[in-house]
Amino acid sequence: METFKYIVKRVLQMIPVLFIAIVLIFLLMRLLPGDAALATLGDKVDPKVYESLKEQMGLNQTLFTQFGIYFTNLLHGDLGTSTIYKVPVNQIIWSRMGVTLMLALVATLMTIVIALPLGYLAGVKSGKLPDALVRLFALFGLSAPSFWVGLVLLIVFGVRLGWFPTSGWGDTWPQHLQSLVLPGFTLALSSIAVIIRNVRSNVIDVKSSDYVEFGKSKGLSNWAVSTGYVLRNALIPTATLLSMRIIGMLSGAVVIENIFTLHGIGALLVQAVTGRDYAVVQACVIIFVVITLVVNLITDILYSVLDHRVQLGGDKA
């Protein structure tokens, strides 16, 4: 019951944050230099057609009136009509959403599956060869630019070896997953490096704690001490960091989707900004804000699961 109350409270707190984000992106889009109507029609256009489009887009009205119309439509689930694709934004978003969410999910799973074991291994074997090798890999992940990593992976595993497709999304689920391996790893690499370093540092701190020594003195097996004492407590601060990296990976999808020619929200956002497609840009940013708020909520809940001393209400037991 307490968990449900907390979730409801946090959702209510999200509303003003989301509203502020909507206002800001609405104003920022209209402060950009240039004319959205001219960007749609081109420079050589009949003045009558130009004025007609401006009226259709509501650009000849005050900013307050424009926002009022936009926000009212938004409350009714209407994200507007794309000036580039000439179709409702809802339709475009739903057709692109799956690609970006799947890419972020694959990258997140890769981060967890690769970073947690390697970070734990480096922490347990600190100062030894496995630790040095893992730290070297993490250093590479932090220093290598994502666009360079993506291009190298494309050339080696896509063009030379032909193990993975070099572009596109495929038509079936196996093809979808296969097409997301290279972009997913490219997107996850820097996060893997950060999480490895964090887990390693936490494990080194935790394994020398008094309660770990107490667990060993009770006669518990190395497995029980490693999982119940060391790993569990080392993951508590990592949970917050992982949520931040997930949000960062969503932002990074803008670049990765363009490198691997994936038709997701990130690639759509780039096209919309270039073409001054107000409705699409606003919809994409709102989606990213909502995902960020949801990820933060899930992180808080996960934090309380990992550390029972933390209550969702904010009080400590």
C-alpha positions in Angstrom: 0.0 0.0 0.0 2.9 2.4 0.9 4.5 1.6 -2.5 1.2 2.5 -4.3 0.9 5.8 -2.4 4.4 6.7 -3.2 4.0 6.0 -6.9 0.8 8.1 -7.0 2.7 10.9 -5.2 5.6 10.8 -7.6 3.3 10.7 -10.6 1.6 13.8 -9.3 5.0 15.5 -8.8 5.9 14.7 -12.4 3.0 16.7 -13.8 4.4 20.2 -13.1 7.9 19.1 -14.3 6.4 17.8 -17.5 4.4 21.0 -18.0 7.5 23.2 -17.5 9.3 21.0 -20.1 6.5 21.4 -22.6 6.6 25.2 -22.2 10.3 25.4 -22.5 10.5 23.3 -25.7 7.6 25.2 -27.2 9.4 28.5 -26.6 12.9 27.3 -27.6 11.6 26.0 -30.9 10.1 29.4 -31.8 13.3 31.2 -30.7 15.3 29.4 -33.3 16.4 31.6 -36.2 14.6 31.1 -39.5 11.0 30.6 -40.6 9.2 27.2 -40.3 6.9 28.0 -43.2 9.9 28.8 -45.5 11.7 25.7 -44.3 8.7 23.7 -45.4 8.0 25.4 -48.7 11.5 26.6 -49.7 12.7 30.1 -50.6 11.0 30.3 -54.0 7.3 30.2 -53.2 4.2 32.1 -54.0 3.5 34.7 -51.2 -0.2 33.6 -51.1 0.8 30.0 -50.5 3.3 31.1 -47.9 0.7 33.2 -46.0 -1.8 30.4 -46.2 0.7 27.9 -44.7 1.6 30.4 -41.9 -2.1 30.7 -41.1 -2.5 27.0 -41.2 0.5 26.5 -38.8 -0.8 29.3 -36.6 2.4 31.3 -37.0 0.6 34.5 -37.5 -0.9 34.4 -34.0 0.7 35.4 -30.7 2.9 32.9 -28.9 0.4 32.7 -26.0 -2.4 31.8 -28.4 -0.2 29.3 -30.3 0.7 27.6 -27.0 -2.9 27.6 -25.8 -4.0 25.8 -29.0 -1.1 23.4 -28.8 -1.6 22.5 -25.1 -5.3 22.0 -25.6 -4.7 19.7 -28.5 -2.0 17.9 -26.4 -4.5 17.2 -23.6 -6.7 15.5 -26.1 -3.9 13.3 -27.3 -3.3 15.3 -30.5 0.4 15.9 -31.1 -0.3 17.9 -34.3 0.6 17.2 -37.9 4.1 16.9 -39.3 5.0 19.6 -41.9 7.6 17.3 -43.4 5.7 14.0 -43.6 2.2 15.5 -43.9 0.7 12.9 -41.5 -0.3 13.1 -37.8 2.6 13.1 -35.5 1.0 10.3 -33.4 1.3 8.0 -36.4 5.0 8.8 -36.9 5.9 8.5 -33.3 4.3 5.1 -32.9 6.0 3.8 -36.0 9.4 4.9 -34.7 9.0 4.3 -30.9 9.7 0.6 -31.0 13.1 1.0 -32.6 14.4 3.4 -30.0 13.0 1.6 -27.0 14.4 -1.7 -28.3 17.8 -0.1 -28.9 17.8 1.4 -25.4 16.7 -2.0 -23.9 19.4 -3.9 -25.7 22.0 -1.4 -24.6 20.8 -1.5 -21.0 20.9 -5.3 -20.9 24.4 -5.3 -22.4 25.5 -2.8 -19.8 24.1 -5.0 -17.0 25.4 -8.3 -18.3 28.9 -7.1 -19.1 29.6 -4.4 -16.6 28.4 -6.0 -13.3 30.4 -9.3 -13.6 33.5 -7.5 -14.9 33.2 -4.8 -12.2 32.8 -7.4 -9.5 35.7 -9.4 -10.8 38.0 -6.4 -10.9 37.0 -5.4 -7.3 37.5 -8.9 -5.9 40.8 -9.3 -7.8 42.0 -5.8 -7.2 45.7 -5.3 -7.9 45.9 -8.5 -9.9 46.0 -9.3 -13.7 42.2 -9.6 -14.1 41.7 -6.3 -12.5 44.3 -4.7 -14.8 42.7 -6.2 -17.9 39.2 -5.0 -16.9 40.4 -1.5 -16.1 42.1 -1.4 -19.5 38.9 -2.3 -21.2 37.0 0.3 -19.1 39.6 3.0 -20.1 39.1 2.2 -23.7 35.3 2.4 -23.3 35.6 5.8 -21.7 38.0 7.3 -24.2 36.7 5.9 -27.5 34.2 8.2 -29.3 30.9 6.4 -29.9 30.7 7.4 -33.6 34.2 6.0 -34.2 33.3 2.7 -32.4 30.2 2.4 -34.5 32.0 2.9 -37.7 34.7 0.4 -36.8 32.1 -2.2 -35.8 30.2 -1.6 -39.0 33.4 -2.1 -41.1 34.6 -5.2 -39.3 31.5 -7.1 -38.3 29.1 -5.8 -40.9 31.1 -5.3 -44.1 34.2 -7.5 -43.7 32.7 -10.5 -41.8 29.1 -10.0 -42.7 27.9 -11.2 -39.3 25.4 -8.3 -38.8 23.4 -6.1 -41.1 25.0 -2.7 -41.8 21.8 -0.7 -41.8 18.0 -1.1 -41.4 15.8 -2.7 -38.8 14.6 -5.9 -40.5 11.2 -7.4 -40.8 11.1 -10.2 -38.1 12.0 -10.3 -34.5 15.3 -12.3 -35.1 16.2 -9.7 -37.7 15.4 -6.9 -35.3 17.6 -8.3 -32.6 20.4 -9.0 -35.0 20.3 -5.5 -36.3 20.5 -4.0 -32.8 23.6 -5.9 -31.6 26.2 -3.5 -33.1 24.3 -0.2 -32.4 23.4 -1.6 -28.9 27.0 -2.3 -28.0 28.1 1.0 -29.5 25.6 2.8 -27.4 26.4 0.8 -24.2 30.2 0.9 -24.4 30.7 4.1 -22.4 28.1 3.1 -19.9 29.7 -0.3 -19.5 33.0 1.5 -18.7 31.4 3.8 -16.1 29.5 1.0 -14.4 32.6 -1.2 -14.3 34.6 1.5 -12.5 31.8 2.2 -10.1 31.1 -1.4 -9.2 34.8 -2.1 -8.8 35.2 0.8 -6.4 32.2 -0.2 -4.4 33.2 -3.8 -4.1 36.7 -2.8 -2.9 35.0 -0.6 -0.2 32.4 -3.2 0.8 34.6 -6.3 1.0 36.7 -4.6 3.7 33.6 -3.6 5.8 33.0 -5.0 9.3 29.7 -6.6 8.4 31.5 -8.7 5.6 34.0 -9.9 8.2 31.1 -10.6 10.5 29.4 -12.7 7.8 32.6 -14.7 7.3 32.9 -15.3 11.1 29.4 -16.8 11.2 30.7 -19.5 8.9 28.8 -18.5 5.8 30.0 -19.8 2.5 32.0 -17.5 0.1 29.0 -17.5 -2.2 26.7 -16.3 0.5 29.1 -13.6 1.6 29.7 -12.5 -2.0 26.1 -12.3 -3.0 24.3 -11.4 0.2 26.9 -9.0 1.6 29.4 -7.7 -1.0 27.5 -7.7 -4.3 24.1 -6.5 -2.9 25.7 -3.6 -1.0 28.0 -2.7 -3.8 25.0 -2.4 -6.2 23.1 0.1 -4.1 24.9 3.2 -5.3 25.2 1.7 -8.8 21.4 1.6 -9.2 21.3 5.4 -9.3 24.2 5.7 -11.7 22.7 3.1 -14.0 19.5 5.1 -14.2 21.5 8.1 -15.2 23.3 6.1 -17.9 20.0 4.8 -19.3 18.8 8.4 -19.7 22.2 9.2 -21.3 21.8 6.3 -23.7 18.4 7.5 -24.8 20.1 10.8 -25.7 22.9 9.0 -27.4 20.4 7.2 -29.6 20.2 10.4 -31.7 23.7 9.8 -33.0 23.7 6.0 -33.0 20.5 5.7 -35.0 21.9 8.0 -37.7 25.2 6.0 -37.9 23.4 2.6 -38.3 20.4 4.0 -40.3 17.8 3.0 -37.8 14.5 4.8 -38.2 13.9 5.6 -34.6 12.9 8.6 -32.5 16.5 9.8 -32.5 16.9 9.9 -36.2 13.4 11.4 -36.5 14.4 14.2 -34.1 17.4 15.2 -36.2 15.3 15.3 -39.3 12.6 17.4 -37.6 15.1 19.9 -36.2 16.7 20.4 -39.6 13.3 20.8 -41.2 11.9 23.0 -38.5 9.1 20.5 -37.9 7.7 22.0 -34.7 5.2 19.3 -33.9 7.6 16.4 -34.3 10.4 18.0 -32.3 8.1 18.9 -29.4 6.6 15.3 -29.4 10.1 13.7 -29.4 11.3 15.9 -26.6 8.2 15.3 -24.5 8.6 11.5 -25.0 12.2 11.7 -23.8 11.2 13.7 -20.7 8.4 11.2 -19.9 10.9 8.3 -20.2 13.4 10.1 -18.0 10.8 10.7 -15.3 9.6 7.0 -15.4 13.2 5.7 -15.2 13.9 7.9 -12.2 10.7 6.5 -10.5 11.7 2.9 -11.2 15.2 3.7 -9.8 13.8 4.9 -6.5 11.7 1.7 -6.2 14.7 -0.5 -7.1 16.8 1.4 -4.5 14.4 0.6 -1.8 14.5 -3.1 -2.8 18.3 -3.3 -2.7 18.5 -1.4 0.6 15.7 -2.2 3.0 16.9 0.6 5.3 15.5 3.0 2.7 11.7 3.5 2.7 9.8 4.9 -0.3 8.3 7.6 1.7 11.8 9.1 2.2 12.2 8.1 5.9 14.7 5.6 7.2 13.7 2.7 9.3 
